[in-house]
Amino acid sequence: MDAMLVAETGLVADHIGTDLRTPAPYTSPTNIGGYLWSVVAARDLGVITADDATARFRATLSTLSTLERHGPSGMFYNWYSPQTGAKLTVWPDDDETITPFLSSVDSGWLAAALRIVAAADPAVAHDAIALSTSMDFSWFLDEDAAGGAGLTRVGFWEQRPGDECSEIDGEVFSTCSSYNTIATEARIVAYVGIANGQIPETTYVAPSRTGPVAVSGAGWMKASSGTTRDYDGVSVLESTYTYDGMSVVPSWGGSMFEELMPDLFVPEEEWGSRSWALNHAALVSAQKSQAVGGAGEGYWGFSPAADPAGGYGEFGVDGLSIRSTLAAAGLTGSAAGSTDPRRPGTPERGGSSTTSDRVVTPHASFLALPYDARGALDNLERLANDFDMYGAGGFADAVDVDSGRVAQTYLSLDQSMIIAAIGNALGDDLLKGYFVDDAFEEQVRPLVEQQVFGTTLG
C-alpha cells in the first residue's frame, strides 16, 4: 500500500506492478477509502504507530477536503490524479475523454471508511465526520423502482455521457440501471444511506434475490418461484438457485466480493442468522466445490481481479451468476450487460466480461476467513507454493491456474480487502467495531434480523 501511496497528497493509486515501481496515474473514492481502513487495521495490529496513522489520516483528509466535488450532493467524482488531486477528464494512459461520473458504490466505500476513521482516531474525528456528513446519498435514490420501495442507482453524470444509457433526473443524468439484486457489494450504500437518514429502509430489503424473468432495463427484477415474505410492507420473493446440493441466493457475477465485502464492516453473520449467515457460508462452500483441480485439493477463490491475460476480469462461479444465467438464456440488454468495474459508466475494455473458473484471486480466500479459516489458509498456502505469485507486496492479484500465468500487478482495492480481512481475523473484528455504533445498530440491525432467505447448506 505504501508503494502505491503519494505521500504529498495522501492518495493511493489504483494499482501498481509487482516490481513496485510505477503507481497508476489515477485513483477512485473506493481506493482512497480502502487505504484509510487499511491504515486503521495496520495501526491496531502494530504494523505502524499511532502517530504515523494520525499523520496519514490528516494528509488524506486534508486532500479530500480540497478535491473538486459535485456541489449539490457533496459526492466525489470517480477518478482523480493521486499525484495532484485533480479531477480526471482524460484517461492518462490513452487520452480517451472521460465524462466525470459519480458512482454510488464507490461513494459508499469512501463514506464507510470515513465512519471508521472518525471512530478510530479522535484526533481527526471532526474532519472525517465533516466529510462524511457532507455526502448526500439521496441523490442516488430511484424512489419509483421496486414498486415504490426504491433502489440505489448505479450513479449519475452532470453532463449527458454520449453512448451510455442515461435519463434526466432533476439536474443530472442518472444511469438507466439500479442495483436490483441483493447479493451485491452495493449493500454498503444502503447501510450508509439508511444510517444517515438519506434513503428509506425499504431500499435494503427490496432488491430481487435471483434476477429477472425478462430483461427490462431498470425494471423491478422478479424470479419465477419461491416464498413471498413481507418486510414492513415490502413484498419480496425469497428465491434461490440450486447449486451442489445447496439453495443459494446468487449474485450478479457469482463472485466472492459481491457477497462478502460488506461483511467486512457490518456483522451480517451475527445479525442475519436466517439470511446472510447461511448464504455467506454457502457461497464459500460453493467456491470450494468449484476448485480447479478438484474440491479439497485444487485452487479456488473467484472474484473480479486483474486478468493475467491483460486488463480486468469479472471472475466468479457461473452456477451462481445471474449474468451467466441470462447469457445462457440468450437475454441481452442493459440489465444483462456489464461495465468495467475500474471505469464505471464506460464500456468495458481490455478484460474479460464473463465469469471464469480458471482465474483465482487471493483476496477471495481472505474474505472467506470467517467462514472457513482452515480451508482459506490451506488454499493460500497452495497458491503461494505452486505459483510465482507472492512477492515484496504480498500476493499478486490473480493467477490462471491452468497456464500458471500470474497477473503482474497489485490492485489497491484488492489489497485493502486483504488487509481488512486480516485486521478482523487477528483483531476481533476491529473494523466492524469502529463502523458500527449504537445508533447504526439500532437503525440497521432490525432490518437484517428480519430477513429470511431460502438458503440451505445441504
N, C-alpha and C positions, 0 to 999 in steps of 0.2 A: 504493500500500500504506500509506503514511503517513496518507493521508486516512481510511483505514478503521481505523487503529490508535487504541486508547485507551491513551494513554501511561502513565496511572497503573497500569494492570493489565498492560500489555504484551500484551494480547489484541487480535486483529484481527477486525473484524466480517465477517459472511458476504458482504456486498455493500454497494455504495453507488451512488447515482445519478451520472450523468455530470456533474452540477453539483458533485460532490464535497462536498456539504453535510451530508447526513444519513446516517451509517452505520446499517446494520441493527442491531436490538437483540438479536441472537443470533449465536453462533459455534459452531464444532464442532472436534473434535480435528484434522480434516483442515485446516481453515482455519488453526488455530494452527501446525500443522506446516509448512504452506505458507509462512507468514510467516517461520518460523525458517530454512528453507533459502533463502528469498529474501534474508534478511539476510546469510547466508554468501556468496551469489553477488554481492550488491551490494558487500560489503566487498572481495572478491577482484578485482572489476572496477574498484575505485577510486571507486565511486559514493558510498560512505560510508567513514569512517575506521575503523581497527581499534578504537579506543577507543569510538567510537559503537556499533559492532557488539557489543562486550562488554557495554556498558551495556544494550543492547536484550536480549541474551540473558539477562542477570541479571534484568531486570524480568519477562520472560515465564516463566523457570524458577521464579522466586520465587512467582509467582501459581499456576503449575501445581502447586507443592508444597502449596498450600493448598486447591485445588479439591476438592469432595466427589467421592469415587470409590466404586466398588463394592469394598468392603474385601477380600473373599476373593481376587478376581482382580487387584486393583490397576488395573483398567481405568477409563478416564474415560467419563463419560456423554456422550451425543451432542450435547447442547445446553446452552450456558451463556450467561449475560449477559456480553458483553465489558466492559460498564461496571462491573460489580460482581464478576464471577466466580461468581455464584450459579448453581446448577443450575436449569434452567428446568423448571417443571411446568405452565406455561400459556404458550401462544403469545402473544408480546407484541402481535402485530398483529390478533388476532381472539379472544383469550381462550379458545381451544379448549384443553381439558385435554391434557397430554402424559403418557403413561406412559413414564417415563425408560427409554431404550433404550441398549444397549451394542453398538456396531457393530464388527465385526471389521475391515473395510477402513479405516474411519476411525481405528481404533486403530493399524492397520498404518502409515498415513501419518505419524501422530504419532511412533511409535516410530522410523520411518526418519529423520525429522527430528532426533530426539534423538541418534541414532547420528552423524549428520552434524555436529551442533553439538559433540558430545564430541570428535570427531576434529579439528574445525576451530579450536577455541579452548581451549587448555589451562587458561585462567583459569576456565572454567566446566565443564570436563570432568567433574569429580566430581559436580556436581549433575545434569548431563544423564544421566550413566551411572546414577546412583541412581534417577532417574525411569524410565528405560528398563528397567532390570532388575527394577523392581517390577511390571512389566506381564506377566502370565502368559497367553500365548496358547493354552495348552492348554484354557482354558475355552471356546474357540470350536471345538474339535475334535469332529466327528461321527465317532467312530472306527469305527462299523459301516458307514459309507457306502462306496460303490465296492468292494463285496465285501470289506470289511475293510481296504482301503488307507487309508481315511479321507479326509474332505473338510472344508473350513472352513465352518462355519455362517455365515449372514449376521449373526447376533448373538443377543442374549438380553435378556430383561427380568427384573427382580426380582419384579414382580407380573404376573399374567395381564393381557394388554393389551386385553381386550374382543373385538372382532371379528377381530383379527389371528390368523392361524394360529399356534399355539404348542403346545408339548408339554413336559411336566415333564421336566427334565434335571437330576437331583440337586436343588440348592437353587434353581434358576432355571427360567424358562420360555424355552426356545430356539425360534428360528424353525423352521418346518417345512421350510425350504429351506436348501440349502447352495450354495456356489459350485461348480457342477459342469460348467463349461466352462473350457477352459484359457486362452483369449484374453480375459482379464478383468483389470481393474486390481487385483483381489483377489489376484493373484500376489504382491503385496508382503507379504501376510500369511504366505504360505508361506515366502518368503525370510527374513523376520524370525524367524518361529517356529522354522524349522529351524535357523537360525544360533544361536538361543538355546537349542536343545535341548529345546524345549517341545512341538513337534509332529513326527511322523515324516516322514522324507524322502519317503515314498510319497505324501503329500498333494500333492506338487508335480507328479508325473507322472500321477496317477490321473484327473484330470478329463477328461471327454469332449472330443473335438475338434469335432464337428459337431452335437451335440444329440440329442434323444431320438427313438426310434421312436414312442413314445406318451407322453403326459403322465402322470407318476406322482409328482407332488409332489417329495419329496426323493430319489426313487429314482436309481439309477445310470443315467446317461444313455448311450445307445448309438446309434451310427449303423448303417446297414444294410449298408455295404460299405466296403472299404479294406484296408490291410495291417496285420495284427496283429503287434505287436512286444512283446517282454518287456523291462521295465526293472526289474532287481533283484527279480524275482518278481512284478511287477505287469504283467498283460497289458493292453495298450492297443490299441485300434483306431485307427490313424493314417488318418483320413479327411479329406476336404476338400470344399469347394464349388467349382464351376466358375464362373469369372467373367471375362469379357473375355479369353478365351483362356488364363487362368491357373488353377491349382489353389491354393486359399487356405483356410487354417483360419479359419473365421468367428468372430465374437464374438456375444454376446447381442444387441447393438443395432447392429452394423455400424459402430461409431464409432471415432474416432481414439484417444481417451484410454484406452479399454479395452485396446487393443493396445499403445500406446506409452508410457503414463505410467510403468510400472515401469522402462522402458528409460532413463528419466532418471537412475536411480541404479545399476542393475545392468547391466553390459556384456553385454547379451543378444546383441547382434550379434556381438561378438568370441567369446563362449563358445559360442553356439548357431549355428555356421556351417551346420548341416544342419536348423535349425529356425527360430529367431527371425530370423536374418539374412535369410533368404528371405521369411518371412511378413511382417515389417515392411516390407520393400521392396515386396512385392506389394500390401499394403493401401494404401500411399501411391500406388502406380500406379493402383489401383482407384478411389481417391478422386478422382484427377486425371481419370480417364476419365469420371467421373460429373459433371464440372464443368457447372454451369448456364451455358448459352451455348455449349457445345462444348468438347471437350478441346483444351487448348493456348491457348485464348483466353477461356474462361469463368472462373467463380469456383468454388472448391472448398474443402473443409475442413468435414467433417460430424461433429459430436461434441456430446454434451449441453451445453446452454448456456441462457442466458436466452432465452426466446421473445419475439421482437419483438411478438407479439400479446398478450403477458402471461404471467406465470408462468414455468415452466421446461419446456424441451422436451428429449426424448431423440432427437436427430437422428443419422442415420447413413446408410449405404448399404444399401438394402433387400436387395439381392442377396447381401450378406454379413452379414445379420442372421438369427440363429436365431429370434428372436422373430417377425420378419416371416414367416419360413418356416412357423412353427407357425400363425400367424394365417391365412395363406393356405390352410392345410390345414384350417381350422376347428377347431383344437385350442385348448382353453381350460383353465384350472385354475391351480393355484399355480405350476407350473413354467413356464406361459406368461404369467403375469401380470406386473405391474410395480408398483413403488412409487416414490414421488417421491424422487429422489436427494438432495434437500435435507432430506427428512424420513424417514429410514429407519424402517421399521416402521409407517408410517402410510399410508393410502390416498393415491394421487396426486390432487392438486387444483390447478386453475388453470394447467395446462400441457398440452402435447402428450404423448400416450402412445405415439405411433408415430414411426417414422423419417420423415425428410423430406429431399428433395433440393433444397429451395429456401432453407433457412436455413443460412447459412455462419457459422462462428465462427473468428476469427483464431487462437485457441490451437491449433487443429488444424494450421495451417501451421507454427507454431513447433515443434510436436512432430515434424514431418516434416523438419526441417532436416538431421539426419544422413543422410537417405536421398535427398533431392533438394533441396539448398540453393537452387540457382538457381530451380527451379520454385516452391518455397515463398516465396522473396523476391519473385519476379515476381507471385505471387498476392496477397501482402500489399500490394504497391505498387498493384495494380489496385483492391483493396478500399479503400485509403486515398484514391486519386484519384477513384474513381467514386461513393463514398458518403460521407455526412457522419458518419463513424464514428471519426475519430481526433481526440482532444481532449487536454485537460490531463492526463488519467490514462492516455493511451495509446489503444489500440483499445477501443471499446465492445465489449460481449460478443458480439454477433451481429447479423446483418442478413438480412432477407428480400430476396434479390437480385431477385426479381420485382417487388415493390412498392417497394423501396428503403427500407422501414421499418426503423429501427435500434432495437435493444433499448437503452434509455437507462439502462444500468447497467454497473457493473464487478463481477464476481464475484471474490472474493479467491482462490478455488481456481484459477480460470482464469488470473488474473494471476500466480499463483505458478508455474503450469506454464510460462507465457511466460518469466518471469524465470529459472527453472531451465534452460529450453532455451537461452536466450541465454547464461547462465553457462557451460553446457557447450560451446556453439559457440565462444565467444570465449576460454574459459579451459581448453582442453584437457581437457574432460570433468571439470571440477573437482569437481562433486558426486559423480560416481562414485568419484573418488579418495578422498573423505572417507568415503563409505558403505562401500566395500569394503576391509576389512583382510585381513591374511594368513589369519586364522582363517576369515573368511567365505569367502574364495576357496577354501580347502582343503575346506570343507564343501559349498559350493553349486556351484562350477564343474563338478565331475564330473556333477552332476545335469543341468545344462543341456547340457553337451557330448554326453551320450549320446543325447539326443533326436533323432529323425529324423522330421520331419513329411513329409507328402506334397506340400508346397508346390512349385509350379513357376511360373516367371515368364513362360512362354510363348515 
